[in-house]
């Protein structure tokens, strides 16, 4: 991609003030402690060494016993994650299991859970890519549908665009009028013009409608500081709220559309004009 985009790693997403439990903590006490602190999981130590971890689903306040030995999960390499793991790889890993640990010098130095996807680094990462996608979609629309006001954009949307455009003109900072369209308006235009959604790599209008609408929903949640992952427990069919897997799929759509538009020459940061860009790359195909 021509311009540098914000990136974040597992180390930036993880919680680093990691408290732990001793293995001789009673299970009922551990359950109360996890609930009181709002922790999904915590490492368990024997003396000064981490030996495993407890997840909130592993213990209850009704459990008997004097130690956590029968309740903990051994802390193996499969539950560790490198601090420099990329955001997309973090998402993929968190689909497989809900918690990972970062380590160093025989200690647990960080804990990463699905809830950490609702933190500022994830929000900045996604905002940067969605904004970059907006720039590409404007390039596409101005080329394929310069009379975009004739598409199914509502009168209220057009009025809003014109108001913001006039304000920018009055301040002598006006850009092209399409610049003042919301992402949802760009979605409407792209999905109503076959040449546009095909350039994005979609094979059907229905696929373009559903996949870009998911991007619009994510964009709104990013912009309004809503939860990005609303369901950290279930990826099953008909589960409520966006899951880690849903977030991964939507980010994959963003990456695929960006790749297809750049291959087709619609790149705001490119040095070549669109008609001189290489158009031979087939790009990715989206349903």
SVG drawing of the C-alpha trace seen along z (x, -y; Angstrom):
<svg xmlns="http://www.w3.org/2000/svg" viewBox="-35 -32 50 64">
<polyline fill="none" stroke="black" stroke-width="0.4" points="0.0,0.0 1.5,-3.4 1.1,-5.2 2.0,-3.8 -1.0,-2.5 -1.1,-2.2 -0.3,1.3 -0.6,2.8 0.7,6.1 -0.3,8.5 2.0,6.6 0.0,3.4 -3.3,5.0 -2.5,7.2 -3.0,6.2 0.4,6.0 -0.5,5.4 -0.9,9.1 -2.0,10.3 -1.8,14.0 -3.1,16.6 -1.1,19.1 -1.9,22.7 -3.0,23.3 -5.8,20.7 -9.2,22.4 -11.2,22.7 -14.2,20.8 -11.9,17.9 -10.4,17.8 -13.9,17.6 -14.8,14.7 -11.5,12.9 -12.0,13.3 -15.5,12.0 -14.7,9.1 -11.9,7.9 -13.7,8.6 -11.0,10.9 -11.6,13.6 -8.5,15.5 -5.4,15.3 -2.1,17.2 -1.5,19.6 1.9,19.7 3.6,22.3 6.1,20.4 7.7,18.0 7.0,20.0 3.9,19.9 2.4,23.4 -0.9,22.8 -4.0,20.5 -7.6,20.4 -10.4,19.2 -13.6,17.8 -15.5,20.8 -13.2,23.3 -14.2,22.4 -17.3,21.4 -18.0,20.1 -19.5,23.5 -16.3,25.5 -14.7,27.4 -11.0,28.0 -7.9,26.3 -5.9,25.8 -6.4,25.0 -4.4,28.0 -7.5,29.8 -9.0,26.8 -6.1,25.1 -5.0,25.5 -1.3,26.2 0.5,23.2 2.0,24.7 3.4,23.2 -0.1,23.4 -1.3,20.8 1.5,18.4 1.7,15.7 4.6,13.5 4.4,9.8 5.1,8.9 2.2,11.0 0.2,8.9 -3.3,7.7 -4.8,10.1 -2.9,13.0 -4.1,12.0 -7.7,12.1 -7.1,15.5 -5.6,16.9 -8.4,15.5 -11.0,17.3 -9.3,20.6 -9.2,19.9 -10.2,17.1 -7.0,16.3 -3.2,16.2 -0.3,15.1 2.9,13.2 6.0,14.3 9.6,13.4 12.2,14.2 10.1,17.1 7.2,14.8 3.9,14.0 4.3,10.5 0.9,10.0 -2.5,11.5 -4.5,11.2 -8.2,12.0 -11.0,11.3 -12.1,8.4 -8.8,6.7 -10.1,6.2 -12.3,3.4 -9.3,1.3 -7.9,-1.8 -5.1,-0.2 -7.6,2.1 -10.0,-0.9 -7.1,-3.0 -6.0,-0.1 -9.5,0.4 -10.3,-3.3 -7.1,-3.8 -8.0,-1.0 -11.6,-2.0 -10.6,-5.6 -8.2,-4.3 -10.9,-2.3 -13.2,-5.4 -10.5,-7.2 -10.4,-4.3 -14.1,-4.1 -14.3,-7.8 -11.7,-7.4 -13.8,-4.5 -17.1,-6.3 -15.7,-9.5 -14.4,-7.3 -17.2,-4.8 -20.2,-6.9 -19.4,-10.7 -23.1,-11.5 -23.4,-9.6 -26.3,-11.9 -28.6,-9.9 -28.0,-6.7 -30.4,-5.7 -28.9,-8.3 -31.7,-9.8 -32.6,-13.5 -31.6,-13.8 -28.1,-12.4 -27.7,-14.8 -28.8,-17.8 -26.3,-16.8 -23.5,-16.5 -24.4,-19.9 -24.5,-21.6 -21.1,-20.3 -19.7,-21.2 -21.0,-24.7 -19.5,-25.1 -16.1,-23.9 -16.4,-26.4 -17.1,-29.2 -14.0,-28.3 -12.0,-28.0 -11.1,-24.4 -13.5,-22.6 -12.7,-19.3 -14.7,-17.4 -18.3,-17.2 -18.2,-13.4 -15.7,-13.8 -18.5,-14.9 -20.5,-11.7 -20.7,-9.4 -19.4,-5.8 -23.0,-4.5 -23.6,-6.8 -20.5,-5.4 -21.8,-1.9 -25.2,-2.8 -23.5,-4.2 -21.1,-1.3 -23.6,1.4 -26.1,-0.2 -23.6,-0.4 -22.4,2.9 -19.2,1.5 -18.3,0.3 -19.0,3.5 -17.4,5.6 -14.2,3.5 -14.3,4.1 -14.0,7.8 -17.6,8.9 -19.2,11.5 -22.8,10.6 -24.7,7.5 -26.0,9.5 -22.5,10.2 -21.5,6.6 -24.6,5.5 -24.0,7.8 -20.2,7.5 -20.0,3.7 -22.9,3.3 -20.8,5.2 -18.0,2.7 -20.4,-0.2 -21.6,1.2 -18.0,1.7 -17.1,-1.8 -20.0,-3.3 -19.0,-1.3 -15.4,-2.4 -16.4,-6.1 -18.8,-6.1 -16.7,-4.1 -19.1,-1.2 -18.0,2.3 -16.2,3.9 -16.6,7.4 -19.9,7.7 -19.9,11.5 -16.7,13.0 -18.2,16.4 -19.9,17.8 -19.4,18.0 -22.4,20.2 -25.1,19.5 -27.6,17.0 -25.5,15.8 -26.0,12.2 -23.6,9.4 -20.3,9.3 -17.9,12.0 -14.2,12.3 -14.8,14.4 -17.2,11.7 -14.6,9.0 -11.9,11.1 -14.2,11.7 -15.1,8.0 -11.4,7.0 -10.7,9.6 -13.4,7.9 -11.6,4.5 -8.2,6.0 -9.7,7.8 -11.5,4.7 -8.5,2.5 -6.3,5.0 -8.7,5.3 -9.1,1.5 -5.4,1.0 -4.9,3.7 -7.4,1.9 -5.6,-1.4 -7.9,-3.1 -5.2,-4.1 -5.3,-7.7 -1.6,-7.4 -0.4,-6.1 2.0,-8.1 0.5,-6.8 -2.9,-8.0 -5.6,-5.3 -5.4,-4.9 -1.7,-4.1 -1.9,-1.7 -1.3,2.0 -4.7,3.7 -3.6,7.2 -3.7,8.5 -6.9,10.6 -7.1,9.6 -9.3,11.4 -12.8,12.5 -15.5,11.8 -18.9,13.5"/>
</svg>
